[in-house]
Amino acid sequence: MDIVTYTKDIPLFKKILGFFFLALSLYSLLSFSLLFGTIFLVIGINLLLTEGSEINLKTNTYRNIKSLFGFRFGKWMPCPEFEYVSVFKTKENQTIRVITAETTLQNDIILLNLFYKGNKHITFYKTQNRADAFKMAEEFKSIFKIDILDATESEKKWL
């Protein structure tokens, strides 16, 4: 695994809305209005666009990315001098709204952040499997020669 990619998930309703606007833009462009077609196209693309980060472990470079339909865009930069990798557990919320009702779904996830210059960090990995998270953290540790901070429990410890 030479390149590790992390992208934020797009909620299902946002995906549906994005594809709706893309279809509406295609209909508008073909039938009646270049202006409205372009506006709907921009709205649809913005709803389907997701952000994240990517790190190339062989060349020691990273980039912040924007991703659309699996195509990733961003400028490669040399990795900063990372101080440590943090493995922590958090909750991911997804709110679903209908006209009169709303519900929030929560999932437990584990994120890996690489910290540099004190408190600056870049999120490079997301998983629901604790063993998988620590395997990736060990890989970051060996490549960048840094320590691992286990923040998955209430008491943090260095590994």
C-alpha positions as a Markdown table, in Angstrom:
| # | Residue | x | y | z |
|---|---|---|---|---|
| 1 | Met | 0.0 | 0.0 | 0.0 |
| 2 | Asp | 2.0 | 3.0 | -1.3 |
| 3 | Ile | -0.7 | 5.6 | -1.3 |
| 4 | Val | -3.2 | 6.0 | 1.6 |
| 5 | Thr | -6.3 | 7.9 | 0.8 |
| 6 | Tyr | -8.9 | 9.4 | 3.2 |
| 7 | Thr | -12.1 | 11.0 | 1.9 |
| 8 | Lys | -15.0 | 12.2 | 3.9 |
| 9 | Asp | -18.2 | 10.3 | 3.3 |
| 10 | Ile | -21.1 | 12.0 | 1.5 |
| 11 | Pro | -24.5 | 11.4 | 3.2 |
| 12 | Leu | -27.0 | 9.4 | 1.0 |
| 13 | Phe | -29.5 | 12.2 | 0.8 |
| 14 | Lys | -26.8 | 14.6 | -0.4 |
| 15 | Lys | -25.8 | 12.1 | -3.1 |
| 16 | Ile | -29.4 | 11.7 | -4.3 |
| 17 | Leu | -29.8 | 15.5 | -4.4 |
| 18 | Gly | -26.6 | 15.9 | -6.3 |
| 19 | Phe | -27.5 | 13.4 | -8.9 |
| 20 | Phe | -31.0 | 15.0 | -9.2 |
| 21 | Phe | -29.4 | 18.4 | -9.9 |
| 22 | Leu | -27.0 | 16.8 | -12.5 |
| 23 | Ala | -30.0 | 15.2 | -14.3 |
| 24 | Leu | -31.8 | 18.5 | -14.1 |
| 25 | Ser | -28.8 | 20.3 | -15.6 |
| 26 | Leu | -28.6 | 17.8 | -18.4 |
| 27 | Tyr | -32.3 | 18.3 | -19.2 |
| 28 | Ser | -32.0 | 22.1 | -19.0 |
| 29 | Leu | -28.9 | 22.2 | -21.2 |
| 30 | Leu | -30.6 | 20.0 | -23.9 |
| 31 | Ser | -34.0 | 21.6 | -23.9 |
| 32 | Phe | -34.2 | 25.2 | -22.9 |
| 33 | Ser | -31.6 | 27.1 | -21.1 |
| 34 | Leu | -27.8 | 27.2 | -21.0 |
| 35 | Leu | -27.9 | 29.5 | -17.9 |
| 36 | Phe | -30.1 | 27.3 | -15.8 |
| 37 | Gly | -28.3 | 24.1 | -17.0 |
| 38 | Thr | -25.0 | 25.6 | -15.9 |
| 39 | Ile | -26.4 | 26.7 | -12.5 |
| 40 | Phe | -27.9 | 23.2 | -11.9 |
| 41 | Leu | -24.6 | 21.6 | -13.0 |
| 42 | Val | -22.5 | 23.7 | -10.5 |
| 43 | Ile | -25.0 | 22.9 | -7.7 |
| 44 | Gly | -24.9 | 19.1 | -8.5 |
| 45 | Ile | -21.1 | 19.0 | -8.6 |
| 46 | Asn | -20.8 | 20.9 | -5.3 |
| 47 | Leu | -23.2 | 18.4 | -3.6 |
| 48 | Leu | -21.2 | 15.4 | -4.9 |
| 49 | Leu | -17.7 | 16.9 | -4.2 |
| 50 | Thr | -15.9 | 15.5 | -1.2 |
| 51 | Glu | -12.7 | 16.5 | 0.6 |
| 52 | Gly | -9.9 | 14.4 | 2.1 |
| 53 | Ser | -6.2 | 13.8 | 2.1 |
| 54 | Glu | -3.8 | 11.4 | 0.4 |
| 55 | Ile | -0.2 | 10.4 | 1.4 |
| 56 | Asn | 2.3 | 8.7 | -0.8 |
| 57 | Leu | 4.5 | 6.6 | 1.6 |
| 58 | Lys | 7.2 | 5.9 | -1.0 |
| 59 | Thr | 7.9 | 9.5 | -2.0 |
| 60 | Asn | 7.1 | 11.0 | 1.4 |
| 61 | Thr | 4.6 | 13.5 | 0.0 |
| 62 | Tyr | 0.9 | 14.3 | 0.7 |
| 63 | Arg | -1.9 | 16.4 | -0.7 |
| 64 | Asn | -5.3 | 17.7 | 0.4 |
| 65 | Ile | -7.7 | 16.5 | -2.2 |
| 66 | Lys | -11.1 | 17.2 | -3.6 |
| 67 | Ser | -12.7 | 14.1 | -5.1 |
| 68 | Leu | -15.5 | 13.8 | -7.6 |
| 69 | Phe | -16.6 | 10.4 | -9.0 |
| 70 | Gly | -13.3 | 8.8 | -7.8 |
| 71 | Phe | -11.2 | 11.4 | -9.6 |
| 72 | Arg | -8.9 | 13.1 | -7.0 |
| 73 | Phe | -7.5 | 16.6 | -7.5 |
| 74 | Gly | -4.8 | 18.3 | -5.4 |
| 75 | Lys | -1.2 | 19.4 | -5.4 |
| 76 | Trp | 1.5 | 17.0 | -4.0 |
| 77 | Met | 3.6 | 18.6 | -1.3 |
| 78 | Pro | 6.5 | 17.3 | 0.8 |
| 79 | Cys | 5.4 | 15.9 | 4.1 |
| 80 | Pro | 6.1 | 18.1 | 7.1 |
| 81 | Glu | 8.2 | 16.8 | 10.0 |
| 82 | Phe | 5.5 | 14.7 | 11.7 |
| 83 | Glu | 5.9 | 14.4 | 15.5 |
| 84 | Tyr | 3.4 | 11.6 | 16.3 |
| 85 | Val | 0.4 | 9.7 | 15.0 |
| 86 | Ser | -2.7 | 9.8 | 17.1 |
| 87 | Val | -5.2 | 6.9 | 17.0 |
| 88 | Phe | -8.5 | 8.0 | 18.5 |
| 89 | Lys | -12.1 | 6.9 | 18.7 |
| 90 | Thr | -14.9 | 9.3 | 17.9 |
| 91 | Lys | -18.5 | 9.2 | 16.7 |
| 92 | Glu | -19.6 | 10.0 | 13.2 |
| 93 | Asn | -23.0 | 11.6 | 13.0 |
| 94 | Gln | -25.3 | 11.6 | 10.0 |
| 95 | Thr | -28.6 | 13.5 | 10.2 |
| 96 | Ile | -31.5 | 12.5 | 8.0 |
| 97 | Arg | -34.3 | 15.0 | 7.6 |
| 98 | Val | -37.7 | 14.8 | 6.1 |
| 99 | Ile | -40.3 | 17.6 | 6.1 |
| 100 | Thr | -41.7 | 16.8 | 9.5 |
| 101 | Ala | -39.1 | 14.4 | 11.1 |
| 102 | Glu | -35.4 | 14.3 | 11.8 |
| 103 | Thr | -33.1 | 11.5 | 13.1 |
| 104 | Thr | -29.4 | 11.3 | 13.7 |
| 105 | Leu | -27.5 | 8.1 | 13.2 |
| 106 | Gln | -24.2 | 7.6 | 15.0 |
| 107 | Asn | -21.3 | 5.3 | 14.1 |
| 108 | Asp | -18.2 | 4.6 | 16.2 |
| 109 | Ile | -15.1 | 5.2 | 14.0 |
| 110 | Ile | -11.4 | 5.4 | 14.6 |
| 111 | Leu | -9.4 | 8.2 | 13.0 |
| 112 | Leu | -5.6 | 8.4 | 12.5 |
| 113 | Asn | -4.2 | 11.9 | 12.6 |
| 114 | Leu | -0.5 | 12.8 | 11.9 |
| 115 | Phe | 0.5 | 15.8 | 14.1 |
| 116 | Tyr | 3.1 | 18.4 | 13.2 |
| 117 | Lys | 4.2 | 21.8 | 14.6 |
| 118 | Gly | 2.5 | 21.2 | 17.9 |
| 119 | Asn | -1.2 | 20.9 | 17.3 |
| 120 | Lys | -1.6 | 21.0 | 13.5 |
| 121 | His | -2.8 | 17.7 | 12.1 |
| 122 | Ile | -3.8 | 16.0 | 8.9 |
| 123 | Thr | -6.4 | 13.1 | 9.0 |
| 124 | Phe | -5.1 | 10.3 | 6.8 |
| 125 | Tyr | -7.1 | 7.2 | 7.7 |
| 126 | Lys | -10.6 | 6.2 | 8.9 |
| 127 | Thr | -11.8 | 2.8 | 9.9 |
| 128 | Gln | -14.2 | 1.0 | 12.2 |
| 129 | Asn | -11.7 | -1.8 | 13.0 |
| 130 | Arg | -9.3 | -1.1 | 15.9 |
| 131 | Ala | -6.7 | -3.7 | 14.8 |
| 132 | Asp | -6.7 | -2.2 | 11.3 |
| 133 | Ala | -6.1 | 1.3 | 12.7 |
| 134 | Phe | -3.2 | 0.2 | 14.8 |
| 135 | Lys | -1.7 | -1.7 | 11.9 |
| 136 | Met | -1.8 | 1.4 | 9.8 |
| 137 | Ala | -0.4 | 3.5 | 12.7 |
| 138 | Glu | 2.5 | 1.0 | 13.0 |
| 139 | Glu | 3.2 | 1.6 | 9.3 |
| 140 | Phe | 3.2 | 5.4 | 9.8 |
| 141 | Lys | 5.5 | 4.9 | 12.8 |
| 142 | Ser | 8.1 | 2.9 | 10.9 |
| 143 | Ile | 8.1 | 5.1 | 7.9 |
| 144 | Phe | 8.2 | 8.5 | 9.7 |
| 145 | Lys | 10.0 | 7.2 | 12.8 |
| 146 | Ile | 7.5 | 8.7 | 15.2 |
| 147 | Asp | 5.5 | 7.6 | 18.3 |
| 148 | Ile | 1.9 | 6.4 | 18.5 |
| 149 | Leu | -0.6 | 8.0 | 20.9 |
| 150 | Asp | -3.4 | 5.6 | 21.7 |
| 151 | Ala | -6.4 | 7.9 | 22.5 |
| 152 | Thr | -9.0 | 5.2 | 21.9 |
| 153 | Glu | -9.6 | 4.8 | 25.7 |
| 154 | Ser | -10.3 | 7.5 | 28.2 |
| 155 | Glu | -6.7 | 7.4 | 29.4 |
| 156 | Lys | -4.3 | 8.2 | 26.7 |
| 157 | Lys | -1.0 | 6.3 | 26.4 |
| 158 | Trp | 2.1 | 6.3 | 24.3 |
| 159 | Leu | 3.0 | 3.2 | 22.4 |
